[in-house]
Amino acid sequence: MDNVQNLKLIIKRLKKYQSKSGTVLISLYVPGKISQVNMASKKISSELAVSASVKSKETRTLVQSGLRSLLAELKSIKQFPTTGLAFFAGSDQFGKLSTICVHPLQSIKADYKCDKSFHTEQLEAQLNSGLSSCIALLDGSSMVLGEVQDGRRTISQHKTTVLPKKHGRGGQSAARFGRQRV
């Protein structure tokens, strides 16, 4: 199964989660930079401290268990992909805690939401991407091939070359070139 079909199935599964007991479903998008991973860990830790003041015991317990599972999941990842990761944590209608880690198709923006449903907008936008254009840039010494899609640009190849000059030695055209360049 290809990545697009797999992502569609995951989004469909995430849409089924609905909370009746408050804002207990956590969506966390972490870009693929180490500094962003550290910031996400700090954000979860601070949210864990804030969640201690939630009045409803059921909501507090569910949010804290979801945040703890997200923190453990973040710490367990050894190599972070360049496109980042999307994490979803929460309890289903039977009370079973689930943590789902999704590898996005393209780079994502940092985001954290705790709500009655999972926020999958960034992943859905990757499925509904617009037209892509291939661009080739050439000059005398290099070539760049790339793709532009929805404001994102991706460089796929960059090559440089040394081209020989048209006339390396003088010969019959040396005097004519001398007159033209003066």
C-alpha positions, -999 to 999 in steps of 0.1 A, spaced: 0 0 0 14 34 -9 19 63 15 -11 83 3 -35 54 8 -20 47 42 -24 83 53 -60 83 41 -68 53 62 -51 68 93 -70 101 89 -103 82 85 -94 63 117 -86 95 136 -119 111 125 -138 83 144 -124 95 177 -149 119 194 -148 128 231 -179 132 251 -161 140 284 -144 172 274 -113 183 256 -91 152 261 -79 144 225 -44 157 219 -30 166 185 7 175 183 26 183 151 64 184 154 86 196 125 117 176 117 143 198 135 159 188 168 152 222 183 115 217 175 115 183 192 130 199 223 104 227 222 76 201 218 89 182 249 89 214 269 55 223 257 41 189 268 58 192 302 43 226 308 8 214 296 12 185 321 17 210 349 -13 231 337 -36 201 334 -32 195 372 -56 224 377 -85 210 356 -115 207 378 -131 175 364 -112 145 377 -121 124 346 -109 150 322 -77 157 342 -68 120 343 -74 115 306 -54 146 296 -25 138 319 -23 102 307 -24 113 270 3 139 277 25 114 295 22 89 266 31 116 241 62 126 261 72 89 263 67 85 226 88 117 218 116 104 240 116 70 224 122 82 189 159 79 180 160 94 145 134 121 136 124 123 99 130 156 81 93 159 73 85 158 110 59 137 129 23 141 139 12 126 172 -23 119 184 -31 107 219 -64 101 236 -89 76 249 -114 59 226 -151 54 235 -142 22 254 -117 41 276 -85 26 260 -56 50 257 -42 52 222 -11 70 209 -8 72 171 24 85 154 20 96 118 47 102 92 35 131 70 41 131 33 55 166 34 69 190 60 45 202 86 42 232 109 44 230 147 10 228 163 -5 217 196 -43 213 202 -63 196 230 -99 193 219 -130 171 216 -117 157 183 -83 152 166 -71 180 144 -60 164 111 -62 195 89 -24 196 81 -25 160 70 -56 164 49 -40 194 32 -12 172 20 -37 149 4 -55 177 -14 -24 194 -27 -26 215 -59 -8 213 -91 29 209 -91 53 225 -116 87 212 -126 113 239 -130 147 236 -148 172 265 -145 202 265 -168 231 288 -171 266 285 -185 280 266 -155 252 249 -137 217 232 -138 190 230 -111 160 208 -113 131 213 -88 94 212 -81 71 240 -69 38 230 -52 15 251 -30 42 276 -21 68 248 -13 99 244 -34 119 212 -35 153 210 -53 158 175 -66 191 180 -85 219 205 -87 248 200 -110 277 221 -121 299 217 -152 328 234 -169 320 239 -206 348 245 -231 349 279 -247 339 281 -283 373 294 -295 402 283 -273 429 294 -297 432 323 -321 433 310 -357 416 329 -385 390 346 -361 414 361 -336 416 395 -354 378 396 -358 372 388 -321 398 415 -312 379 441 -332 345 432 -316 357 433 -280 373 467 -283 
